[in-house]
Amino acid sequence: MINKRLLIKNLLAHNDENSFYDKKRKVDISHKEGKAKFLKHICALSNSNPKNNSYIVIGVEDEDNKVVGTDFFDDSKIQNLINAYLTNPPIVQYENIPFPHLPDDKVVGLVTIRPIDKITSLRKNIWKYYGGSVFFRDGSMSMPKVFDIEIKDVNSKIVAAIENHAQNNIELTLNGVFDFMNKRQDFNPQYKVFKEYFVLCWSGQKKHVKDEVFYSRVDIEMINEQVRLFYSALDEVAIFYNEDSFKIVEYVRLGLQKSYKYYKLEEKIIHFDNNANYSIEANLIFEPPQFDKKVLYHIYNTNNALLEKLEKGITIPIHQIPDLNNLAASYLICYLNGFEDALPKLEYAKPYIKNYNLDLYKSYKETIRILRKVKYN
């Protein structure tokens, strides 16, 4: 089993960007331009590596390889995006890799592109790229090219050597468990060994509601691979496990005018097999709350007025601070209830919320995470 943190270190140490790996400061697939560029790199790396895995490392400075991290990204539907836009799409896996020096909410993103030994191309137009375009890696660049039927295999031995040097061992696993238990000692850290092989660590603030137990500030890591499977600073999570699986049910807190409820968002099940493999099943189980349209019109107009004040730098009155704290979530509720214009308003608000204060921006990012999951489904 590959230790993904060690793999990233080996990739960064091996060479600069090349025909089997790319590095990015960040990737944004919430907009058409970001999606197009991401798909271009997936296409180019897949075509340039017909026999071996290729990689994209996200959260690294281009000039000096400094690991600065990126936001935790847990969208299990990213393969749907790739299947929708690429012909002969490769199997792509996005994983969140924690590094000890990074803040809790930052990880390094690792995109693994599996070889398929077929030509991958754009299925349809996106941004400034035309359907039918084929991309290859030219050094560190992903370029459109006319291709030959035969694709040369030049990276298999190099990539195999890098992956072999990133194999996990007992020392790395024990160090990973101790690091997690020490770092999360304020949040009830626990671990369990599944199938005598997989070591899963998790932590969270426990809360009893009637006969049920929920956790907030949840962090879940697969220690063998140094992969963060789940992280949320705000939401409530229910956890269930047996000898064969570990299940997370994520709840989101939504509501209007001081009346809030928790709604099930997603169920994620990690299945452990006897052959030293595991798989993750993710199911969206969210049913959007419905509200009276007259109330929503009032909330929507209040949000627009608040956004205008943020844009113009006008001080927000104290009595409107609760509305401001719920601005992103209430825009989301409006969108889920048929207010289509609420979505561009929410996106437009990002820089002003980010400049206002950090806590408000964290709430905004959690809202966007919910929105992204709902949109992909």
Secondary structure as UniProt FT lines:
FT   HELIX           4..14
FT   STRAND          21..24
FT   HELIX           32..48
FT   STRAND          54..58
FT   TURN            62..64
FT   STRAND          70..71
FT   TURN            76..77
FT   HELIX           78..85
FT   STRAND          86..87
FT   STRAND          92..97
FT   TURN            100..101
FT   TURN            104..105
FT   STRAND          106..113
FT   STRAND          121..122
FT   TURN            127..128
FT   TURN            131..132
FT   STRAND          135..138
FT   TURN            139..140
FT   STRAND          141..144
FT   HELIX           156..164
FT   TURN            165..166
FT   HELIX           170..183
FT   HELIX           185..187
FT   STRAND          190..194
FT   TURN            195..197
FT   STRAND          198..209
FT   TURN            210..211
FT   STRAND          212..222
FT   TURN            223..226
FT   STRAND          227..232
FT   STRAND          236..241
FT   STRAND          245..256
FT   TURN            257..258
FT   STRAND          259..272
FT   TURN            274..275
FT   STRAND          278..284
FT   HELIX           293..312
FT   HELIX           318..320
FT   HELIX           321..325
FT   HELIX           327..336
FT   TURN            337..338
FT   TURN            340..341
FT   HELIX           342..356
FT   HELIX           358..376
//
